[in-house]
Amino acid sequence: MRDWRLPENRREAFQRAYSFHLKYRSHPGMVYSFLPAIAEAFDLDDDGRAWLVWLNGNTQNAVTSLLLLEAAPTAAEWPAAVDFWNAHFRKLEWDTDRRHQKSRFGEATEKWYNGDWGRLGAKGWLQHPTWEAAWTFSKSQPYMGRLSAWSMLEYARILLGPAVPDIGSWMLDDLAGSRSHRNGLAVVAGYDSWNWDEGEPRRLGIVYDLELLADDLLAEARARNPGHPDVGRLTMESILCTYKSWHKPRRRYPNVYADMMYNRIRKAEARFSRSFPLLWDVRRRDLAEYLRLEDCPTDPGLSPEKQNHYLETGCPVMLHREYPDDMDDGFMAAGQRPLRKDPQWK
């Protein structure tokens, strides 16, 4: 069995992981699956899609965004979304990266609607054809920091199409803001000490080399996934961050975001005493059965055992079904695991 932790195997491991996430649209937050499905279910026009961009830019949790959209199907009804947020504040789950902005959703949304962002609707995104202009527009919106603005630009591209540009640079010189995917590139490049602060790659003089590597990885990914509409810097940046976290205890692994979304849906169902058939249907449509926890009762799900398996064995979980040559170490062998016990969410 090949040890995929070794420097000489990392590039291939990364490319396989990237192709895997592209195939199953299982990027962070499952946004490539869920956001278009939500927009179609609500029959949103472009302005409605821009409203959903704003909602998910705040929550970074498609289940919460769906609940807010149900409360306020159009941007003009934004006070109803704020009322719902107020009434169910403790039940509603924001992504960890947005937890500090959760308490400001009402203030931010009022400011957003009454400013150019809400007034312009989809035109606010579509009138910025260059990535620099779209990036500036995204960052200008209320309570959107660099990471949140980057994600919201991605949601706009998902919901409004390629007229919203992909990021045109890896932005590796943004020393604090690009640390995560820059370190992911360092892992792929074979550096054993890679978990650096923002200044170390510049001190070592490798930022330019990492940019060349990123461009080369992207060109290779396009060749491996010909014609795939989601191949680009936004999605590759996400998987570089994910791949980096394979190398940290109790963090990421292939298909982790599908597992996380399973937890998010189940938690919302418990808290709101309702079901989300739309989201379960999308999972059945886009994910292979072996990737759906709801259909795999012995899969341990989001757990230290699954998170740490690659670190301990050198073999990533889940990828062997796509690449059976030398990635299957029997981790998910049928009949060898007890039934999973989901948390009792409140």
C-alpha positions in Angstrom: 0.0 0.0 0.0 1.4 3.4 -1.0 2.0 5.9 1.8 0.2 9.0 0.5 1.9 11.2 3.2 5.2 10.9 1.5 6.3 14.1 -0.4 6.6 12.2 -3.7 2.9 11.1 -3.5 1.3 14.3 -2.3 0.7 15.9 -5.7 -1.2 12.9 -6.9 -3.1 12.6 -3.7 -4.2 16.2 -4.0 -5.3 15.9 -7.6 -7.3 12.8 -6.8 -9.0 14.6 -3.9 -9.7 17.7 -6.0 -11.3 15.6 -8.8 -13.3 13.7 -6.2 -14.8 16.9 -4.8 -15.5 18.2 -8.2 -17.3 15.0 -9.2 -19.5 15.0 -6.2 -19.9 18.8 -5.8 -18.8 18.3 -2.2 -16.9 21.5 -1.6 -17.1 23.4 1.8 -20.8 23.8 2.8 -22.0 21.7 -0.1 -22.8 25.0 -1.7 -22.3 23.8 -5.3 -25.1 21.3 -4.7 -27.4 23.0 -2.3 -27.5 26.7 -3.4 -28.7 26.1 -7.0 -31.2 23.6 -5.7 -32.6 26.0 -3.2 -32.8 28.8 -5.8 -34.6 26.5 -8.2 -37.0 25.2 -5.6 -38.0 28.8 -4.7 -38.1 29.8 -8.4 -35.8 32.7 -7.7 -35.0 35.3 -10.4 -31.6 36.9 -10.5 -32.4 39.4 -7.8 -33.8 36.6 -5.6 -30.5 34.7 -6.2 -28.6 37.8 -5.1 -30.7 37.8 -1.9 -29.7 34.2 -1.3 -26.1 35.2 -1.9 -26.4 37.7 0.9 -28.1 35.2 3.2 -25.5 32.5 2.7 -22.7 35.0 2.8 -23.9 35.7 6.4 -24.7 32.2 7.6 -22.3 30.0 5.5 -24.8 27.3 6.3 -27.2 26.3 3.6 -29.8 24.9 6.1 -30.0 28.2 7.9 -30.1 30.1 4.7 -33.0 28.0 3.6 -34.9 28.7 6.8 -34.3 32.5 6.4 -35.4 32.3 2.8 -38.6 30.6 3.7 -39.3 33.4 6.2 -38.4 36.1 3.6 -38.5 34.9 0.0 -37.5 38.3 -1.4 -35.1 40.9 -0.3 -37.9 43.4 0.1 -39.2 41.1 2.9 -35.9 41.3 4.8 -37.6 42.4 8.1 -39.3 39.0 8.2 -35.9 37.3 8.0 -34.6 39.4 10.8 -37.7 38.7 12.9 -37.2 34.9 12.3 -33.5 35.3 13.3 -34.5 37.1 16.5 -37.2 34.6 17.4 -35.0 31.6 16.8 -31.5 33.0 17.5 -30.3 30.1 19.6 -31.7 27.4 17.3 -30.1 28.9 14.1 -26.6 27.7 13.3 -24.0 29.9 11.7 -20.8 28.5 10.3 -17.9 28.7 12.7 -16.1 31.3 10.5 -19.2 33.6 10.8 -20.0 33.0 14.5 -18.9 36.5 15.5 -21.2 38.1 13.0 -24.3 36.1 13.9 -25.4 38.7 16.4 -25.1 41.5 13.8 -27.3 39.9 11.1 -30.2 42.3 11.7 -28.1 45.4 11.6 -26.1 44.1 8.6 -29.2 43.1 6.6 -30.9 46.5 7.1 -27.8 48.3 6.0 -27.4 46.0 3.1 -31.0 46.4 1.8 -31.0 50.2 2.2 -27.6 50.6 0.6 -26.5 50.0 -3.0 -26.1 46.3 -2.4 -29.7 45.6 -1.9 -31.0 48.3 -4.2 -29.0 47.0 -7.1 -29.8 43.3 -6.5 -28.1 41.1 -9.1 -26.9 44.1 -11.1 -24.5 44.9 -8.2 -22.7 41.7 -9.0 -23.1 41.6 -12.8 -21.9 45.1 -13.4 -18.4 44.1 -12.2 -16.9 42.0 -15.0 -13.4 41.9 -13.7 -12.4 40.0 -10.6 -10.8 43.0 -9.0 -14.0 45.0 -9.2 -16.1 42.0 -8.1 -13.8 41.4 -5.2 -14.0 45.1 -4.1 -17.8 45.0 -4.4 -17.9 41.8 -2.2 -15.6 43.3 0.4 -17.7 46.5 0.6 -20.8 44.7 1.9 -21.7 45.1 5.6 -19.6 43.1 8.0 -17.8 41.1 5.3 -14.2 40.5 6.1 -11.7 39.1 3.7 -12.6 35.4 4.2 -16.3 36.0 4.2 -16.1 38.3 1.1 -14.1 35.6 -0.7 -16.8 33.0 0.1 -19.6 35.4 -0.9 -18.0 36.0 -4.3 -18.0 32.3 -4.8 -21.7 32.0 -3.9 -22.5 34.8 -6.4 -20.7 32.9 -9.1 -22.6 29.7 -8.2 -26.0 31.4 -8.3 -25.5 34.0 -11.0 -23.2 32.2 -13.3 -19.8 32.8 -14.9 -20.6 36.5 -15.5 -19.4 36.8 -11.9 -15.7 36.2 -12.4 -13.5 33.6 -10.8 -10.7 35.0 -8.6 -7.9 36.1 -11.0 -5.0 35.6 -8.7 -4.0 33.2 -5.9 -3.3 36.3 -3.7 -0.4 34.6 -2.0 1.2 37.9 -1.2 -1.8 38.6 1.1 0.3 37.2 3.9 -2.4 36.8 6.5 -5.4 36.3 4.4 -4.0 33.6 2.1 -2.2 31.6 4.7 -4.4 28.5 4.6 -4.2 27.7 0.9 -0.6 28.9 0.7 0.3 26.3 3.4 -1.7 23.8 1.4 0.5 24.4 -1.6 3.6 24.0 0.7 2.3 20.6 1.7 1.8 19.6 -1.9 5.3 20.9 -2.7 6.8 18.5 -0.2 7.8 20.7 2.7 7.8 18.8 5.9 7.6 22.0 8.0 4.8 23.8 6.4 2.4 25.1 9.1 4.0 28.6 9.0 2.9 32.0 10.0 2.3 34.5 7.3 5.9 35.7 7.0 7.8 32.5 6.7 7.1 31.7 3.0 8.4 35.2 2.0 11.5 34.8 4.3 12.2 31.5 2.5 11.7 33.1 -0.8 9.2 30.5 -2.0 6.0 32.6 -2.6 6.7 32.9 -6.4 7.4 29.1 -6.6 4.2 28.3 -4.8 2.3 30.5 -7.3 3.9 28.6 -10.2 2.9 25.4 -8.5 -0.7 26.5 -8.1 -1.0 27.5 -11.8 0.5 24.1 -12.8 -1.9 22.2 -10.5 -4.8 24.1 -12.0 -3.7 23.3 -15.6 -3.3 19.7 -14.7 -6.8 19.6 -13.0 -8.3 21.1 -16.2 -6.8 18.3 -18.2 -8.0 15.7 -15.7 -11.5 17.1 -15.6 -12.1 18.4 -19.2 -15.0 20.8 -19.5 -16.0 20.7 -15.8 -17.5 24.1 -15.1 -16.3 24.3 -11.5 -12.6 23.9 -12.1 -11.0 27.2 -11.1 -9.2 29.1 -8.4 -12.1 29.3 -6.1 -12.7 25.6 -5.8 -9.0 24.7 -5.9 -8.4 27.1 -3.1 -11.0 25.3 -1.0 -9.5 21.9 -1.6 -5.9 23.2 -0.9 -7.2 24.4 2.5 -8.9 21.0 3.0 -5.9 19.0 1.9 -3.7 21.0 4.3 -6.0 20.0 7.1 -5.6 16.3 6.3 -2.2 16.9 8.0 -3.6 18.1 11.3 -5.2 15.9 14.0 -9.0 15.8 14.1 -9.6 18.0 11.1 -10.4 17.2 7.4 -10.6 14.3 5.0 -12.2 13.5 1.6 -16.0 14.0 1.8 -15.8 15.7 5.2 -18.2 18.5 4.1 -20.9 16.0 3.1 -20.6 14.5 6.6 -20.7 17.9 8.2 -23.8 18.8 6.2 -25.5 15.6 7.4 -24.9 16.8 10.9 -26.2 20.3 10.1 -29.4 19.0 8.6 -30.1 16.5 11.4 -29.4 19.2 14.0 -31.8 21.6 12.3 -34.5 18.9 12.1 -34.1 18.2 15.8 -34.2 21.9 16.8 -37.1 22.9 14.5 -39.1 19.6 14.6 -39.3 19.4 10.9 -37.7 17.7 7.9 -35.7 19.0 4.9 -36.7 16.7 2.0 -35.2 19.1 -0.6 -31.7 18.8 0.9 -31.9 15.0 1.3 -33.1 14.7 -2.3 -30.1 16.8 -3.4 -27.7 14.5 -1.5 -29.3 11.4 -3.2 -28.9 13.1 -6.6 -25.3 14.3 -6.2 -23.5 11.9 -3.8 -22.8 8.3 -4.3 -24.6 6.0 -1.8 -21.3 5.2 0.0 -20.8 9.0 0.7 -24.2 9.5 2.3 -24.2 8.8 6.0 -28.0 8.5 6.0 -27.5 5.3 3.8 -24.4 4.0 5.6 -25.3 3.3 9.2 -21.9 1.8 10.0 -19.9 4.8 8.7 -18.6 6.6 11.8 -19.2 10.0 10.3 -17.4 13.1 11.5 -15.2 11.5 14.2 -11.6 11.4 15.3 -11.3 7.9 14.0 -12.1 9.0 10.5 -10.3 12.4 10.8 -7.0 10.9 11.9 -6.9 7.8 9.7 -4.7 9.4 7.0 -2.3 10.8 9.6 -1.9 7.4 11.2 -1.8 5.2 8.2 -0.9 7.3 5.2 -4.1 6.3 3.3 -7.0 8.8 3.0 -10.5 7.5 3.6 -13.2 7.4 0.9 -11.0 7.8 -2.1 -10.5 4.1 -2.7 -13.9 3.7 -4.4 -12.8 6.1 -7.1 -9.1 5.0 -7.2 -9.0 1.3 -6.2 -5.4 0.7 -7.3 -3.6 1.4 -4.1 -5.9 3.4 -1.8 -8.1 0.7 -0.2 -6.9 -0.3 3.3 -10.2 -1.7 4.4 -11.2 1.2 6.6 -14.9 1.0 5.5 -15.1 -2.8 5.1 -18.6 -4.0 5.3 -19.7 -5.7 8.5 -16.7 -4.8 10.6 -18.1 -1.7 12.3 -20.8 -1.0 14.8 -23.8 1.1 14.0 -23.1 4.8 14.2 -24.7 6.7 17.1 -25.6 10.2 16.0 -25.5 12.9 18.7 -28.7 13.9 20.4 -28.9 17.4 19.1 -30.9 20.0 21.0 
